[in-house]
Amino acid sequence: MGSRLFSRATRWPHITSLLLAIVVVVIVATGLVYFAPERIRVAALKIKNDANLAAQLLPATLPEPSKIESAYWLPQNWSARQRYWFHHTSQGTATIPVPYQWFLALERPELSFSYTSLTDENYLRRLGFIPSPGSKDFNGLAPTYGYHDDARNKDTASPGWTPSAPENPNGLPVGLAILKGDTDPTTGAQYEDQIGLTCAACHTGHLEYRNVSIRFDGGPAMVNLGEVERAIGLSIGYTLILPWRFERFASKLEQIKGESVDRKQLRSDLELALRKIKNEKAETDRLLSGQGVTDLDEGFGRLDALNRIGNQVFYSNLLDPATGQLRDPLLKGNFARHDAPVSFPPIWDTPYFLWAQYDASVLNELVRNSGEALGVSAKINMTAAAPGRPLFTSSIHLADIARFEELLRGTDPFSTGGAGSRKFTGLLAPRWKDAQAKFRGDDAWAIDEKLAEQGRDLYRAHCFECHRGPVNDAVFDKKWPKDSFWSEENPDRSAKNEKNWMEIGGRHYFNVVQMPVSAIGTDRQQSDVLTRRRVHLPASLGLNPVDDLNKAGGCGLLADKGTDPLFVLALMDVVGKTIEQWMIAKGTSEEARREMWGPRKNCQNRRVYVEANASHDGKGEVVLALEPQYRARPLDGVWATAPYLHNGSVPTLSDMLVPQAQRPTSFCVGNRAFDPVKVGLVTKAKAAESCAAGLTNFDVSLLGNSNRGHSFEGKETDLTKLPPGVIGPELTEPERRALVEYLKTL
């Protein structure tokens, strides 16, 4: 992600056409004061040549801001201060490619003649962000932003730990944090304060119903990060192109800094920033053109996180810092298009999953979270060692990254005694009844208890095999005690020589069910990233992923004689080296090392390595083959996680339960209007119906967007005889309603 993430989003015409495009823009500028420029852009994009070029300099259409009369953070076992710390504590990332003070001074990419701040709360809401109060105004209460005096929000997931107040003086939205200025580990130069994404940018959800915003941590966000990237690039361009914009920018920056600025130098710095964006965009366009491919539109609520991380780590981080060019032409092949976008997964319970990620690919939590930080532009030296700046020196805030996981995790549920007393004590899933309390008297939110009882039996019959017992249903546990989520062993798993929970180094982990992609039948694009993508590694990095991981963690990985290593193993190796270098630099004690690393090793899931399917390269050497898997998770809080399937291709829970051919073929994504009856996004009346201006039209016919698989259809009840993509017989309409009613209660 990061600088590469931002550079790929801004569409700049060739320089020979730029002047003509500017003339067209100037002509329409007066009209834009009175008319919405976004609509003019949509119309112009339908016209070829000059008008189309001009359109690329106009802002994209964004959804109109919804009317919100009140907001509430649902109780999830976190105090208000813990939430705020999670929202705004830096991971050490610099995702936005301009200094923090520039970001505050820049204007929205609109051709207005009066100042319009890029950080305007309503504008950022239109991009999908959740508003947040400034740190100077936050004392644990901020009703306008959903922080109410609610005793249920005063519980603490980490007893005895009082989080420090993160610095957010200008009220950045949830998910943005300030990285304080320091020494760049690659160049050795000083950098100003920056802004980066936090975990909360992608993993904090909100729903809207009758002008009320229901907010919860750990849920899927609805941000459009691609449009955020484009907005910033356009804003810089407008500031340079339009004289009055530059003067307003300089004046605003002086106000922020409290001192005068050298306008000549400032213009030069802006031009350099824009030139980097344009050059990187042009180069990556050439790379994709050479591959004969283009990026998929991720839109609202999705991101091709794995490919973006790969591009950042194994392409952007390897560019020569002096020239911006690659030293080795083979590294061009490391750049991959965005073709596997996924919905942001919920992260409650996740610290206790044996395997994380949709494809069950990551074992160690510190590696998982540090890899994410590198992907959203933590600064790192991967080019050349220098005095005081060894390879893999980085800006990551590893201590805070470890604390994020601690806050999510809470205490080991098996430390409290028997199965009947076990529970999660970190971040809890949001509960339907807590949201329902905000809409008393609304029948759409009422739970039909009799119907939910019927749904419980249907859950045991059709959902238990993969999702296991519910996390928080005492009635289920009493009725089927051996099938309880909290039982260390379930009879059906014991028959396969599997445990429900596994103990590693004194901690317990839930053994998530893994299903081959060929069996579950859902879109396979995401699984292919880690099983097929390979990257070229410069010899200067001194990396040999299989040997390094086997030596450090005893992973038992097969020798891979492919020309280049698998991306997943190379990434794990880089992240491991980065963590180790941080600990060396900080003089971390052995005890602190063990606590931060946790008991799980930095190893890949050997289940996906199918030795029997390994092929030979003709010289007697084994070439690894992998069997893609997707993992199932418990369904607590599932009501709040639409759209469904890993790629966000099914808008509601009700649609998940119909035969796959009957699911919506298109729906609109981008607003958070909630349907409490079908449970999920408000859908179109007809597939051909247009989405409201600015929303993403999700078309399931496009690559990466398949809504097939995980289907209840046909009459076969023998699970061993079901065809690929089918997980059970077709449910009747009353059965579907009953199952949805039960899922609301989890």
N, C-alpha and C positions, 0 to 999 in steps of 0.2 A: 504494500500500500504506500503510504507516505508521499514523498515528493513524486514518485512514479505514479502513485494513485492520483495525485492532483494533475500531473502533466497530461495524463491520458484523457482527461475529460474536456479540455477546452479546445474548440474547433476553430483554428485560425486559418484563414485563406492564405494562398500564396502571396508573397509580398508584392508581386506585379499587379495583383487584383485588389490589394488592400486600399489603395488611394481611391479607386473608383467606388469601392464599397463605402468608404467614409463619406464621399460626396452624397451618396444615396441616403446615408444615415442623417447627414446634416439637413437634407431637404425635408425629411419626415420628422425631424426633431421637434419642431414647433407643435405638430399634431400630437406628438407623444405626450406633451404636457397635459393634454385634455383627454386623450384616449389611452386605454391600457396598452402599453408597448408589447406585452406578452401576446396579445391577440394579433397584433400586426405581424409579429414574428411568425406565428403559426401560418398566417396567410402567405407571407413572403416565402416561406420554405417550400410552398407548393409551386413556386415559380422558378424556372431555371435561370442560370447565369447570374447577372448582376444583383437582382433582387434576392436571390438565394444567398449570395455572398453577404449582402447586407444583413439578411436575417440571422446569419451566424454571429453577428455582432450585437444582436438584440437579446434580451433576457428570455429564457425559456418560460413557458407558462407554468405557474405554480398553483396548487389548489388554494381556493379562497380560505382565509382563516375561519375556523368554526367559532361559533359563539359559545363561550364558556362562562357560566354564572358562578360555579363553585368547583373546587377540586379537592380530592381526598387521596392520601396515600393509605393503602390498605394495610392493616396490621400483619406483619410477617416475622415477628420476633426480633426486629431491629429497632433500636431507638432512632429518633429523628437525627441525632448527631451522627450515629453510625451510617445512616443513609447518606447524609450530606458528605461525610468523609468518603464514602464509596463513589459518590457522583463526581467529586472534584479533586481527588488526590492523584497526582501525576504518576504515571508508570515510567516516566523518563522518555516520553515520546514527543516528537516535533512534527506532527502530521500536517499541520497547515504550513505552507511554504513561505510564510512571511512572519516577521517579528510580531509579538503580541501587541505592541503599541500600534503597529501598522494596522493590524486587524481591527483594533478599536476605532481607528481613524478612517478606514476605508468606507465607501458608500455602497449601497446596494447597486447592482448592475442595471440601473434604470436611467433613462436619459432625462432626468428632471433638472430643473434649474435651482432647486433648493436642496439643502443637505438632507440626505436620507441614509441613516446609519445601517451598515451591513449587519450590525449586532442588534438591530431592533428586535424586540421580543416577538412581535407578531410575524415578522419576516422569517425568523428562525423557526417559528412554529410551522410555517408553511413548508419548510424543508423537513419537517418531522421531528424537530427537537422539542423536549419538554422544558418549559421555563423553570428557572431556579432563582432564588433570592441571592443577592450579594452577601458575602460573608460578614460585612459590617452590620447588616440588618438581620442576620440569622442568629437566634439564641435558642433554637429548638422549637420555636413557634413561628409560623408564617402561614396563616390560614389562606391567604390569597394563592399560595403555591401548594396548598394541600397539607401543610403541617399543622395539625390541630392538637389540642390538649386532650389526647386520647390515651387513657391508661394502658391500653393494649399495645401501644407503640412505645412504651417505656421499658419493655423487656429488653434484655441484652443477650446477644448470641455469644458474647465473650466476657464472662463475669470478671469484674475487676479491671477491665480495660476501658479507659476513657479516650476516645479518639481525639486527636488534636484537630483544631478547626483549619481546614484547608484554605489557602488564599484564593479568594474569588471576589475581589473588590468590585468588579464591574458586572456581576450577575451573569456570567456565562451560563448557557443552558446545561442541563444534565448531560454529562458525558464529555465535557471539555475541561481541561485542566492546564495550569500554567507550569511550564518547564523553565526553571530559573536559569539565567544565563551562566555559561561555564565554558570550558575549553573543549573545542571540537576534537573528538578522539582520532579523527582521520587527518585533519589539516593542522591541528595545533593552534588554530586561531580561536579567538574569543567569539562567542555568539550571544546575541541579546536574548531576553526572555522570549520563549516560544509558546505555542499552544499545541497540545496533542490530545488525541482521543484517550479516554479511559475505558475500562470494561463496560461502564454504564452506558456509553454511547450506543452500544449495540444490544445490551442486555438489560434494558429498563423499559417496561411496557406501559401503555396507557390505553384506555377505552373511553369512548364518549357516548353518552346516552342522555337525551333530553337536557342538553346543555350542562351536563355534569361530567367532569373528567375524573375517571377512576385510574389511579396510578399504582404501580407495583414494581418492586425490584426483581431482577432476575428474569423478567419476561422478554419476549422479542420486541425490539424497537421497530418503529416505522419511519426511520430516517431514510432520506435519499442521498447517500454520500456522494454518488456520482454528480448530482446537481449541486451539492455543496462545493465540490471541486471546481465545477464550471463557473459558479457564481464568483468565486474568489479570483479566478483567472480573468474573467470579464471585468471585474471591478478594477483590477490593476490596469487593464488595457484602457478602460474608460478614463481612468485618472490621468493617464499619459496623453490620450488622444484629445480630450476635451479640456481646454485651458482653464476654464472656471472650476472644473473638478480638481485639477492639480492644486490650485490655490486654496480651495476649501480643505483639501487633504493636508496640505502643509500647515495651515492655520490650526486645524484640529489637532495635529500632531504636536504643535507647539503648546497647545492648551493642555494636552495629556502630559507632556514632558515637563512643563513648567519652565521652558527655556526656548530660545529661538533656535531654528534649524537652518542649515545651509541649504537653500533651495536648489542650487546647482548640483550639489552632492546628492541630495535627496532624489532629484530626477534621475541622476545617473544610477543610483541604487535601484530605483524602481525599474528602469530600463533593463538593468542586469537581471533582475528577478523575472521580468517578463520574457527576456531573451532565453533564459534557462527553460522556462515553461514551453516556449515555442519550439526550441531546438529539441527538447526531449520528446515533445509530441510528434514532431516531424520524423524523428528517428524511429520511434516505436511504430508510427504509421508505416514507415518503410519496411520494418521488420514483419509486421502483420501482412502487408501487401505481398512481400516475398514468400510468405507461407500460404498465401491465397485465402486468408481468413479475415474476419472482423470480430470485434467484441460483441457479446450479447448484451442487451439492455438489462441491467440489474433492476433498475427502478426503485420504488419504495420498498423498504422492509427486507431487502435481500442483498447479498454480497457474495462474490466469488472469492471468499476469504483466502482459501488455500492457494489459488493461482496468484492472487495479489501478493500474498506473503512470499511466494516463490520468486516473483518478479522483483520484489524489493530486495530480498536477501541475495539472490544469485544473479541479478542484473544490475539494478541501481547501485547497490553497495559495492560493486566491483568496477564502477566507472572511475577513471582517473580523476581525482579531485581537481587537478590543475586544468585539464583539457575537456573534461566531461565526456571523454571517449573511452572505448574499451581497449585495453592493451592487447587482448587476445581475441581475434575474430571468432574463435569457436564459442565464445561466451554469448554471441548473438542468439545462438540456439537455446539459451536459457530462458528467453522471453516467451511467454505463452499468453495466448488470448484469454479473456475472461469468458469461459464457456460452461461454468459449473456453479451458477449462483444458487445459494441456499438461504432459507429463512433463518434468522438469528435464533439459535436454540435457547430454550429456557435453561437456567443454570442452578435453580434450587435443586438440592439433593446431589448435584453432580460431583462434589468432592468425594462422595462415597461410591461412585460407580467405578468398578474395576477398570473399565475402559471408557475413555472420553471420546468426543467427536462423533458425528453421525456414523462414521465408518469404523468405529472402535479401534482407532489407530494409535492412540496416545495413552501410555500407562502412567507416566509421572506428571503430577500436577504443576510442578515448578517449571518443567520443560514446556508443557502446554501453554502456560500463561506468559512465560518469557518469550516464546516463539511468536505469540500474538503481539507482544510489545515490539519486537523487531519488525513485524509486518506492518505496523502503523508508525514506522519511522523513528524508532529509537536510534540515536546516532551510534555508529559502530565502525571501528577500524577493521576493514577487510581488504585493504590494499597493500600496505607496507608498514612493518614495525618501525617505530622511531623511539628515541629516548623518552621514557615516561609514558609512551603510548604503544604498548605491545599489541600484536594482533588480537582481535576480539575484545579490546577495551571498548566500553560502551557507556551510554548515558542512562541505561535502564536503572530503575529504582527497585532493586531486587528485594530489599527488606519490605517495602510497601507491597510489592507483588505477592510476597509470601503472606503478608498480613491480610490481603484481599481474600486469599484462600482460607485463612484461619477464620475470618468473619463469616464466610459462606458455610464453613464446615461445622463449627460448634464443637461439642464434645462427642466422643465415640458413643453411639447409641447402645453399644453392647457393654458399656461401663456401668449401666444403671440396673442390671439384673436380668430377669427372665424376659421371654418374648412379650409378655403382657405389659411390661413397663417400658419397652424400648420405643424411642421416638427420635426424630431429628431435632437438634437444638440450635442449628445455625439459621440460615435464611430459610423460611418456610414458604411453601407454595401459597399463593393468594386463594382465599376461600370465597366461594360463591355467596355464602350467607353474609359475609362482611360487605360485599358489594350490594347485595339485595337490601341491606339495611338502609341504604341511601335512597331506595325507591319503594318505600313501604306503600302498600295499597295498589301497586302496579302488578296486575295478574301475570304479565309476561315474565316476571322474576320469581313468581311463586313456585315452590317445589311441590309436586304431587307425590307425597310420600308413598302411596300405594304403588304408583307407577315406578318409582325409584326402587322399591323392593323387587318388582319384577325384573328391573334392569340389572339388579345385583346378580340374579341367577343367570341372566344372559351374559354378563361380564365373565362369570366363572366358566361358562360354556364356550365362549368365543374369543375372549381377550386374555385370559389367564396364561395360556401357553407361552406367549411372548412377553407380555407386560407384567406378569406375575401378580401376586396379591396386591390389593391397594395398600398404600402407606398408612392410611388413617381411618380405616373402617373396622370398628370393634365388632360389629355385627357379622361381617364377613369372616373375621378371625375366629369368632365363636362357632360359626356354622361350619367352617372348613379349617380347623386349627392347624392341620398339617400343611395347609397351603398358604399360611400366613406369610406376608412379605418379610416378617421379622424372624421367621424360623430359619435356623442355620441350614437346614436341609428340607427340601420338598420331596415327597415320594417320587414324583415323575422325573425329577432331576437325579435323584439317587440311582434310579434305574439306569441312567446314562453315565453313571460314575461322575456326576457333577454336584457341586455344592451350590446352595443359594447364596451364601455369604462365605467369604474367604478371609482368613486372618493373615496379614503380612506385617511382620515386624511389630506386632502388638496392636495394630489397627485393623478394623474390619472393613471390608469392601463388598458391595453388592455385585454379584456376578451377573451383569446385564446379559440378556439373551442376544445372541448374534445370529443373523440370518443371511445366507448367501443372497446376493443381489439377484441372482438367477431364479431364486425361489420366491422372494418377496415381490419381485417384478416392478419395483418403483424405478424412477429415472436413475440411470447409472452414471451420469456425467460426473457427479461428485466423487464417487468411488474410484473412477478412473484416474483422478488426479494423483492419488497416492500409490496406485498400483501400476501406472504406465509412464508417468512423467519422469524423465531423467534430466540431470543437469551436469554440465561440465564444470569441474573444479580446477582452478589455477593451482599449479604445483606449489606456488608460494604460500598457500594456506596450510600445507602439510597435512591434509585431511585424507583419511582412508576410512570411510564411514563404518563399514562392516567390522573391520579390525578394531577401530576406536571404540565402538559401542560394545563389542564383545569383551574387550579388555577392561573397560570401565564398569560394565554392569553384568558381565557374564550372560549376555543375551542369548548366546547359542544360535546366532544368525548364520545361515548358509553363506558360503563364499560366493560372491557375485562376480563373474568374469565378464559382465557386460562392459562395453567401452566406457560408459559413464555410469555413475551410481544412481540409484533411485532417489528421486527428490526427497521423499519422506525420510530416508536414512541420512542424506546429506544435511537436511534441516535439523534433525535431531542432533547430529554431530556438531554443527555450528552453534546451536543453542547450548549444548553441553559445555563447549569451550568458552562461550560467553559467560555462563554462570560461574565456571571455574575461575575465569580471569577476574570477575567481580569479587569473588571471595578472596582471591590472592591479594588484590589491591586493597581490600578492606581489612585484611588480617583477620578474617573470620575464624573463630575458634572451632575446634572439632565438634564440640557440643552444638554450637549454633549451626554448623554445616548440616549435621544430622537432622536437626529440627527443621531447617528450611527445605532440605531435599525430601524429607519424609522417607518412609521405608521402601517405596517403590523405585525401581531402577529405571534408567533412561533406555528402555527397550521397546522395540516394535512388537506388535501382536503377531506371534508366530502362527496363530491359527490361519492367517491369510497366506502364509507361505506354504504352498502345497508342493512338497518335494516330489510327489508322484507325478505332478504335472510339469515339473521342470523339464526344459528342453536342452538339447546339446547343440553347441555351435559348430559341430563338424570336426572339432579338434579335441573332443573328449572332455571339454570344459562344461560345467553346469551353468546355465543361464536361468536366473530366478524366474519363477512364474508365481503369480499371486491370485488368490481367489477373493474378489471383493466381497465385503460384508457390510451390512448395516446393523446397528444395534438398536434394540427396543429399550424404552425407559418406562418407569412407573408413571401412571397417568394422573398423579395429584396435580391440580392446577391446570389440567388440560383445557378446561373451558376458556382460559384466558390466553391461549397461545395460537389463535388463528392468524394466518392461514395454515393449513395442515399439510402433512408429508414434509420431508426434509427440504424440498425445494419450494415450499409454499404454494403448491399448485391446486389445493382444494380449499375453498373459502370458508366452509362451515363444518361442524361436527356431523350435522345431518347429512351433508353431501358425502362425508367419508364412509357412511354406512350403506349407501346405495351401490348397486353394481357399477363398476368403473365406467361403462359406456354411458351411464346416465348422469355422470357428474358434469357440472358446468364446463363448457369449453372456453369460456372467457369470463372474466370478472374484473372489477376495478379495485385497484390497490392505492392507498395513499392517504385516505382519511381514516379515522378511528371510530366511525359510527358503528355501534355494536348491535347485533341482532340477538336478543336473549332467548328467542324461540328456537331458531335453527342453530344458535350458538356459534357466532363467528362474525365475519364481515357481512355487511349489507350487500346483497347481490343484485345483479341486473334482473329485470323482468324478462328480457329476451337477450340471447347471446349477441345479436346484431346491434343491440342498443349501444350508443356511444357513452363513454365515460365523461363525467364532468371535467371541465377544463383543468388540466394540470395533473390529473390522476394517471397512474400507469394502467394500461389495458393489459391484463395478463392473458396471453394467448397460449393455450396448452399445446398447440401444434408446433411451436418453435422448439429448437434444440435446447435441451436442459429444462424444459417446462412441462414434461409429460406428467399427467395426473393419473397414470395407470398404476396398477399393482395394489396390494393390500386391499383386495376386493372381496366382498361377500356376494357370491353369485352362484347360480346352479343349485342342484339338489344334493350333491355329494356330501355326506357327513363324515366319511372316513378321511381324516386329515392326511393320511399317507397316500391318498389317491387324488388329491387336489392338483389341478394343473398349475404351472408357474403363474404367480401373480394373484392367485386366489387363495384366501386364508380361511374360508368357511362358506357354508351355504347361504343363499339369499335370505335376508331377513324380511319379515312382513313389515308393513308400515307401523302397526302397533308395537312390534318388537323394536323397531328403530327408535320410536318415540320413548319407549321405556328405557332403552340403553342410554340415550342422550340424557334423560332425566337423571339416571344414576351417575353418569359421568360429571354432571354439574356438581354433585355432592362431594367429589373427591378433592 
